[in-house]
Amino acid sequence: MNDYSRSIILIPTLNEKENLKELIPKIFGLMPDISVLIVDDNSSDGTQKLVGSMKADFQNLFLLERKNDLGYGRSSIDGFKWVFEKAYDHLVTMDADFSHDFNVVPALWEQLKSFDVVVGSRYVKGGGVINWNLFRRVLSRFANFYVKIILSLPIVDVTTGFNAYRVDSLRKLNLSEIVSDGYAFLVELKYRLLKAGCRFAEY
């Protein structure tokens, strides 16, 4: 069995209580020695209370509560800073709504043996999306193609939030210089990592 004791999954949340009830036990069921950090943007549905109550069963479950400067990009950056203060080597970011398959995380870790950043891609062989209409599919493919060409990124799925990183690679960045949020944050982060000399793979 693989050792994930120096690996952590970062999940930014906003009102994800019902999803986390199911997701957290499944993650620890697959990877018992993994750590999970929930970075919550002041949810009103009891997300923080739920995570607090689940810590009794999952000792490596952590909660970072955010009250100000809310948004996906800021949540991710605050999560990165929290991870930097600990002894983790590998980090995966994913969403709580099951749009990212937690079962794939071990495969992403495996790819990090040879790469600095591994993208859990919708647009390579084996990837895909469900419950998207044709317009959304076309828009996403076009946007990713456009950004890839403009920024000369070596990946197809630029806007995904399902990514694995070597923590040392993230440390190369000046996180205070990142100003984007949402999908733009995901693009800017990958672009800055590329400029920092990181090696990319898609899975």
ROROKE-764492 format. One record per atom (N, C-alpha, C): residue number from 1; x, y, z. Coordinates in steps of 0.02 Angstrom, whole numbers, padded with zeros to 5 digits. Atoms other than C-alpha are relative to their C-alpha. Example, Ala and Ser with C-alpha at 12.3 -4.5 7.8 and 13.67 -1.06 7.14 Angstrom:
2
     k        X        Y        Z
     1    00045   -00059    00000
     1    00615   -00225    00390
     1    00045    00060    00000
     2   -00042   -00059   -00003
     2    00684   -00053    00357
     2   -00039    00055    00037
end
This chain:
203
     k        X        Y        Z
     1    00042   -00060    00000
     1    00000    00000    00000
     1    00044    00062    00000
     2   -00038   -00062    00004
     2    00063    00174   -00043
     2   -00004    00039    00066
     3   -00002   -00042   -00059
     3    00114    00293    00096
     3   -00017    00071   -00020
     4    00022   -00068    00017
     4    00019    00457    00084
     4    00006    00047    00060
     5   -00004   -00039   -00061
     5    00071    00525    00254
     5    00030    00069   -00010
     6   -00029   -00066    00015
     6    00165    00670    00174
     6   -00036    00033   -00060
     7    00041   -00027    00054
     7    00026    00709    00051
     7   -00065    00028    00028
     8    00060   -00033   -00025
     8   -00126    00820    00070
     8   -00046    00019   -00058
     9    00051   -00022    00048
     9   -00287    00857   -00024
     9   -00030    00064    00026
    10    00028   -00065   -00018
    10   -00346    01038   -00022
    10   -00067    00008   -00037
    11    00068   -00007    00029
    11   -00533    01067   -00049
    11   -00029    00068    00022
    12    00034   -00063   -00016
    12   -00598    01247   -00056
    12   -00076   -00012    00000
    13    00072    00012   -00005
    13   -00781    01252   -00002
    13   -00039    00063    00013
    14    00051   -00049   -00017
    14   -00933    01362    00005
    14   -00067   -00037   -00001
    15    00064    00036   -00007
    15   -01091    01277    00070
    15    00002   -00069   -00033
    16   -00009    00068    00027
    16   -01034    01100    00032
    16   -00013   -00054    00053
    17    00010    00046   -00056
    17   -01095    01016    00192
    17   -00024   -00069   -00024
    18    00029    00064    00020
    18   -01199    00881    00106
    18    00050   -00041   -00041
    19   -00050    00037    00039
    19   -01061    00835   -00017
    19    00057   -00026    00044
    20   -00056    00021   -00043
    20   -00927    00830    00118
    20   -00018   -00059    00045
    21    00023    00057   -00040
    21   -01031    00709    00223
    21    00018   -00066   -00034
    22   -00013    00061    00039
    22   -01005    00582    00084
    22    00073   -00004   -00022
    23   -00066    00000    00031
    23   -00838    00636    00010
    23    00056   -00016    00050
    24   -00055    00009   -00048
    24   -00728    00642    00166
    24    00009   -00072    00020
    25   -00011    00071   -00017
    25   -00760    00463    00223
    25    00025   -00042   -00058
    26   -00023    00037    00058
    26   -00733    00401    00046
    26    00074    00012   -00013
    27   -00071   -00015    00010
    27   -00565    00489    00031
    27    00042   -00039    00050
    28   -00040    00035   -00050
    28   -00502    00418    00195
    28   -00008   -00076   -00005
    29    00007    00072    00012
    29   -00573    00248    00150
    29    00048   -00025   -00053
    30   -00046    00018    00053
    30   -00465    00247   -00005
    30    00073    00010    00021
    31   -00068   -00018   -00019
    31   -00311    00329    00072
    31    00000    00018    00075
    32    00008   -00011   -00072
    32   -00316    00309    00263
    32    00051    00048    00031
    33   -00051   -00042   -00030
    33   -00153    00402    00296
    33    00008    00067   -00035
    34   -00001   -00065    00033
    34   -00189    00551    00183
    34   -00021    00055    00050
    35    00027   -00057   -00036
    35   -00220    00725    00254
    35   -00048    00037   -00047
    36    00048   -00039    00039
    36   -00367    00832    00197
    36   -00009    00067    00034
    37    00010   -00068   -00025
    37   -00379    01021    00218
    37   -00061    00030   -00034
    38    00059   -00036    00025
    38   -00550    01102    00198
    38    00012    00074    00012
    39   -00008   -00073   -00006
    39   -00531    01288    00162
    39   -00069    00030   -00014
    40    00070   -00019    00006
    40   -00703    01359    00194
    40   -00010    00076    00002
    41    00014   -00072    00007
    41   -00765    01530    00141
    41   -00063    00021    00038
    42    00054   -00024   -00043
    42   -00881    01565    00288
    42   -00068   -00026   -00022
    43    00062    00031    00022
    43   -01016    01442    00233
    43   -00056    00012    00051
    44    00059   -00012   -00043
    44   -01192    01469    00302
    44   -00040   -00064    00012
    45    00039    00062   -00004
    45   -01248    01286    00290
    45    00026   -00049    00054
    46   -00027    00044   -00051
    46   -01148    01216    00436
    46    00059   -00041   -00022
    47   -00059    00036    00024
    47   -00998    01158    00335
    47    00054   -00004    00053
    48   -00054   -00001   -00049
    48   -00874    01211    00468
    48   -00016   -00043    00061
    49    00020    00041   -00057
    49   -00972    01128    00609
    49    00005   -00074   -00018
    50   -00005    00069    00022
    50   -00982    00967    00509
    50    00072   -00023    00000
    51   -00070    00019    00003
    51   -00795    00963    00476
    51    00028   -00008    00071
    52   -00024    00004   -00069
    52   -00761    00997    00660
    52   -00023   -00065    00033
    53    00026    00061   -00031
    53   -00872    00851    00711
    53    00032   -00063   -00030
    54   -00029    00059    00033
    54   -00790    00733    00585
    54    00073   -00012    00021
    55   -00070    00007   -00020
    55   -00616    00763    00656
    55    00009   -00055    00052
    56   -00006    00053   -00050
    56   -00654    00639    00795
    56    00013   -00068   -00034
    57   -00009    00062    00037
    57   -00658    00501    00663
    57    00060    00002   -00046
    58   -00054   -00007    00048
    58   -00525    00570    00547
    58    00051    00050    00026
    59   -00049   -00042   -00034
    59   -00372    00636    00638
    59    00038    00046   -00047
    60   -00037   -00041    00049
    60   -00292    00703    00478
    60   -00045    00045   -00042
    61    00046   -00048    00032
    61   -00441    00811    00431
    61    00009    00068    00034
    62   -00013   -00067   -00027
    62   -00408    00997    00451
    62   -00047    00050   -00032
    63    00045   -00053    00023
    63   -00512    01154    00433
    63    00034    00067    00005
    64   -00024   -00069    00001
    64   -00455    01327    00382
    64   -00061    00045   -00013
    65    00059   -00043    00005
    65   -00594    01454    00414
    65    00020    00069   -00026
    66   -00013   -00065    00030
    66   -00596    01610    00306
    66   -00061    00045    00008
    67    00055   -00047   -00011
    67   -00700    01764    00345
    67    00002    00059   -00048
    68   -00008   -00060    00042
    68   -00630    01897    00228
    68    00034   -00018   -00066
    69   -00033    00007    00065
    69   -00568    01919    00049
    69   -00018   -00068   -00031
    70    00024    00065    00020
    70   -00675    01773   -00006
    70    00009   -00012   -00075
    71   -00006    00018    00070
    71   -00661    01680   -00172
    71    00047   -00059   -00009
    72   -00038    00062    00011
    72   -00584    01525   -00248
    72    00075    00012    00000
    73   -00072   -00012    00004
    73   -00414    01601   -00286
    73    00031    00014    00067
    74   -00026   -00017   -00067
    74   -00389    01676   -00114
    74   -00002   -00061    00046
    75    00005    00060   -00040
    75   -00449    01514   -00034
    75    00058   -00047   -00015
    76   -00055    00044    00019
    76   -00322    01414   -00132
    76    00067    00026    00026
    77   -00063   -00029   -00022
    77   -00180    01533   -00091
    77    00008   -00007    00076
    78   -00003    00009   -00072
    78   -00222    01532    00095
    78    00013   -00073    00018
    79   -00013    00071   -00010
    79   -00226    01342    00085
    79    00072   -00018   -00014
    80   -00070    00013    00016
    80   -00056    01338    00001
    80    00045    00023    00058
    81   -00042   -00028   -00054
    81    00017    01448    00139
    81   -00005   -00044    00062
    82    00009    00046   -00056
    82   -00056    01332    00271
    82    00042   -00062   -00010
    83   -00039    00060    00016
    83    00024    01182    00185
    83    00074    00014    00006
    84   -00072   -00017   -00002
    84    00192    01272    00172
    84    00027   -00004    00072
    85   -00023   -00001   -00069
    85    00200    01279    00362
    85    00006   -00071    00029
    86   -00001    00069   -00023
    86    00185    01090    00375
    86    00053   -00040   -00039
    87   -00053    00042    00029
    87    00293    00943    00317
    87   -00025   -00042   -00059
    88    00027    00037    00056
    88    00197    00893    00160
    88    00044    00008   -00062
    89   -00039   -00001    00062
    89    00283    00849   -00004
    89   -00045    00008   -00061
    90    00044    00001    00058
    90    00132    00830   -00120
    90   -00069    00028    00019
    91    00064   -00033   -00012
    91   -00032    00924   -00137
    91   -00045   -00011   -00060
    92    00051    00002    00052
    92   -00190    00892   -00236
    92   -00056    00049    00016
    93    00059   -00043   -00008
    93   -00327    01022   -00261
    93   -00058   -00032   -00038
    94    00059    00027    00032
    94   -00503    00965   -00300
    94   -00062    00032    00029
    95    00064   -00026   -00023
    95   -00685    01016   -00283
    95   -00036   -00051    00043
    96    00038    00044   -00046
    96   -00808    00946   -00157
    96   -00062   -00030   -00032
    97    00065    00018    00029
    97   -00952    00918   -00278
    97    00001   -00064   -00043
    98   -00009    00063    00037
    98   -00887    00753   -00352
    98    00009    00010   -00076
    99   -00019   -00010    00070
    99   -00847    00836   -00519
    99    00071   -00024   -00013
   100   -00067    00028    00004
   100   -00670    00777   -00483
   100   -00001   -00068    00036
   101    00004    00068   -00026
   101   -00649    00590   -00454
   101    00057   -00014    00049
   102   -00051    00011   -00051
   102   -00557    00560   -00290
   102    00037   -00066   -00012
   103   -00033    00063    00014
   103   -00517    00383   -00351
   103    00062    00008   -00044
   104   -00056   -00013    00046
   104   -00394    00460   -00475
   104    00061    00028    00038
   105   -00054   -00033   -00037
   105   -00289    00545   -00339
   105    00063   -00043    00004
   106   -00062    00040   -00002
   106   -00167    00397   -00317
   106    00038    00000   -00066
   107   -00034   -00003    00066
   107   -00131    00401   -00504
   107    00035    00067   -00010
   108   -00032   -00066    00005
   108   -00093    00587   -00494
   108    00064    00001    00042
   109   -00060    00004   -00041
   109    00028    00556   -00350
   109    00055   -00037   -00038
   110   -00049    00041    00035
   110    00114    00423   -00454
   110    00036    00041   -00055
   111   -00028   -00042    00053
   111    00140    00547   -00597
   111    00049    00052    00028
   112   -00044   -00050   -00030
   112    00222    00669   -00477
   112    00071   -00026    00012
   113   -00068    00026   -00004
   113    00372    00552   -00469
   113    00044    00026   -00056
   114   -00038   -00022    00059
   114    00421    00619   -00640
   114   -00015    00072   -00019
   115    00020   -00067    00019
   115    00334    00788   -00650
   115   -00013    00043    00062
   116    00013   -00047   -00055
   116    00307    00944   -00544
   116   -00074    00016    00008
   117    00072   -00015    00001
   117    00126    00976   -00593
   117   -00035   -00052   -00043
   118    00039    00049    00038
   118    00000    00845   -00648
   118   -00073    00023   -00001
   119    00068   -00025    00010
   119   -00166    00902   -00719
   119   -00048   -00058   -00009
   120    00054    00049    00009
   120   -00319    00792   -00695
   120   -00045    00025   -00056
   121    00027   -00032    00060
   121   -00380    00826   -00871
   121   -00065   -00031   -00025
   122    00062    00022    00032
   122   -00551    00817   -00950
   122    00011   -00015   -00074
   123   -00007   -00002    00072
   123   -00478    00828   -01124
   123    00058   -00042   -00027
   124   -00047    00049    00026
   124   -00354    00685   -01141
   124   -00035   -00068    00004
   125    00030    00066    00001
   125   -00388    00500   -01168
   125   -00017   -00024    00070
   126    00023    00023   -00065
   126   -00489    00431   -01023
   126   -00036    00053    00040
   127    00033   -00055   -00034
   127   -00549    00603   -00967
   127   -00069    00012   -00028
   128    00067   -00017    00024
   128   -00721    00679   -00989
   128   -00039    00040    00051
   129    00047   -00035   -00044
   129   -00867    00773   -00914
   129   -00068   -00033   -00005
   130    00068    00025    00002
   130   -01043    00723   -00868
   130   -00047    00057    00019
   131    00053   -00048   -00016
   131   -01205    00823   -00857
   131    00014    00070   -00025
   132   -00010   -00065    00033
   132   -01142    00964   -00968
   132   -00037    00000   -00066
   133    00032   -00006    00065
   133   -01246    01026   -01114
   133    00051    00016   -00054
   134   -00046   -00008    00056
   134   -01170    01046   -01286
   134    00033    00069    00001
   135   -00028   -00068    00001
   135   -01148    01235   -01270
   135    00057    00006    00051
   136   -00052   -00004   -00051
   136   -01050    01219   -01108
   136    00062   -00040   -00020
   137   -00057    00040    00022
   137   -00941    01081   -01181
   137    00041    00038   -00053
   138   -00034   -00036    00054
   138   -00901    01184   -01337
   138    00036    00061    00027
   139   -00030   -00060   -00028
   139   -00869    01342   -01237
   139    00063   -00017    00039
   140   -00058    00019   -00040
   140   -00750    01253   -01118
   140    00058   -00022   -00044
   141   -00054    00022    00044
   141   -00652    01169   -01257
   141    00032    00059   -00037
   142   -00027   -00058    00036
   142   -00635    01332   -01354
   142    00041    00044    00047
   143   -00036   -00042   -00048
   143   -00583    01431   -01199
   143    00067   -00030    00018
   144   -00062    00033   -00018
   144   -00452    01303   -01152
   144    00049    00001   -00058
   145   -00043   -00001    00059
   145   -00385    01294   -01330
   145    00029    00070   -00010
   146   -00021   -00069    00009
   146   -00376    01484   -01341
   146    00055    00019    00050
   147   -00048   -00017   -00052
   147   -00284    01504   -01175
   147    00065   -00039   -00010
   148   -00059    00041    00013
   148   -00165    01361   -01216
   148    00044    00032   -00054
   149   -00038   -00030    00055
   149   -00114    01445   -01379
   149    00030    00067    00020
   150   -00023   -00067   -00018
   150   -00102    01622   -01310
   150    00059   -00002    00049
   151   -00050    00002   -00052
   151    00004    01573   -01160
   151    00053   -00054   -00012
   152   -00048    00053    00017
   152    00099    01429   -01243
   152    00006   -00052    00056
   153    00000    00050   -00054
   153    00049    01309   -01105
   153    00003   -00070   -00030
   154   -00010    00067    00028
   154    00098    01126   -01130
   154   -00055   -00049    00019
   155    00055    00043   -00021
   155   -00072    01059   -01075
   155   -00063    00021   -00037
   156    00063   -00012    00035
   156   -00246    01047   -01149
   156   -00053    00029    00047
   157    00051   -00022   -00047
   157   -00354    01071   -00994
   157    00031    00050    00048
   158   -00034   -00053   -00038
   158   -00296    01238   -00926
   158   -00042    00023    00059
   159    00045   -00030   -00050
   159   -00449    01284   -00821
   159   -00023   -00049    00054
   160    00022    00047   -00051
   160   -00470    01126   -00718
   160    00029    00016    00069
   161   -00024   -00009   -00068
   161   -00456    01136   -00529
   161    00025   -00064    00031
   162   -00022    00066   -00024
   162   -00408    00952   -00513
   162    00073   -00008   -00020
   163   -00071   -00003    00016
   163   -00219    00965   -00502
   163    00042   -00027    00057
   164   -00048    00023   -00050
   164   -00073    00884   -00412
   164    00065    00039   -00008
   165   -00061   -00041    00001
   165    00083    00981   -00364
   165    00052   -00029    00048
   166   -00053    00005   -00050
   166    00250    00953   -00285
   166   -00001    00065    00040
   167    00004   -00061   -00041
   167    00244    01073   -00139
   167    00059    00046   -00012
   168   -00059   -00041    00013
   168    00421    01131   -00175
   168   -00008    00042   -00064
   169    00012   -00039    00061
   169    00361    01188   -00347
   169   -00043    00061    00015
   170    00042   -00057   -00020
   170    00226    01298   -00270
   170    00040    00051    00040
   171   -00042   -00045   -00039
   171    00356    01370   -00153
   171    00041    00048   -00043
   172   -00039   -00043    00045
   172    00445    01443   -00304
   172   -00036    00065   -00017
   173    00041   -00058    00021
   173    00303    01566   -00331
   173   -00006    00052    00056
   174    00019   -00054   -00046
   174    00272    01734   -00250
   174   -00077    00004   -00003
   175    00073    00006    00002
   175    00090    01699   -00208
   175   -00035    00068    00005
   176    00031   -00066   -00007
   176    00056    01882   -00166
   176   -00007    00036   -00068
   177    00004   -00031    00067
   177    00081    01925   -00351
   177   -00059   -00026   -00040
   178    00056    00029    00036
   178   -00066    01816   -00405
   178   -00064    00040    00017
   179    00057   -00045   -00012
   179   -00218    01929   -00427
   179   -00066   -00028   -00026
   180    00060    00026    00032
   180   -00342    01822   -00523
   180   -00042   -00042    00048
   181    00045    00043   -00039
   181   -00491    01723   -00456
   181   -00037   -00046   -00049
   182    00040    00045    00041
   182   -00601    01582   -00518
   182    00043   -00037   -00051
   183   -00037    00034    00052
   183   -00549    01501   -00681
   183    00064    00036   -00019
   184   -00059   -00039    00017
   184   -00428    01643   -00714
   184    00057   -00014    00049
   185   -00051    00018   -00049
   185   -00336    01599   -00554
   185    00035   -00065   -00020
   186   -00029    00065    00020
   186   -00312    01421   -00615
   186    00046    00007   -00060
   187   -00042   -00013    00058
   187   -00242    01485   -00779
   187    00065    00035    00021
   188   -00059   -00039   -00021
   188   -00126    01612   -00697
   188    00049   -00043    00040
   189   -00043    00043   -00040
   189   -00061    01484   -00573
   189    00041   -00047   -00044
   190   -00036    00045    00044
   190   -00016    01360   -00709
   190    00051    00037   -00042
   191   -00047   -00039    00040
   191    00065    01496   -00814
   191    00062    00019    00041
   192   -00057   -00019   -00043
   192    00173    01555   -00668
   192    00043   -00061    00016
   193   -00039    00061   -00013
   193    00224    01376   -00629
   193    00041   -00020   -00061
   194   -00038    00014    00061
   194    00275    01351   -00811
   194    00060    00046   -00005
   195   -00055   -00048    00003
   195    00380    01510   -00806
   195    00052   -00013    00053
   196   -00048    00017   -00053
   196    00460    01446   -00645
   196    00039   -00063   -00017
   197   -00039    00058    00023
   197    00525    01297   -00744
   197   -00030   -00067    00019
   198    00031    00062   -00021
   198    00401    01165   -00684
   198   -00017   -00044   -00061
   199    00017    00050    00051
   199    00372    01006   -00785
   199   -00072   -00022    00009
   200    00071    00014   -00001
   200    00191    00970   -00829
   200   -00016   -00068   -00031
   201    00029    00059    00032
   201    00093    00812   -00866
   201   -00075    00004    00007
   202    00073    00005   -00005
   202   -00091    00777   -00899
   202   -00018   -00073    00008
   203    00022    00068   -00011
   203   -00182    00623   -00839
   203   -00075   -00003   -00008
end
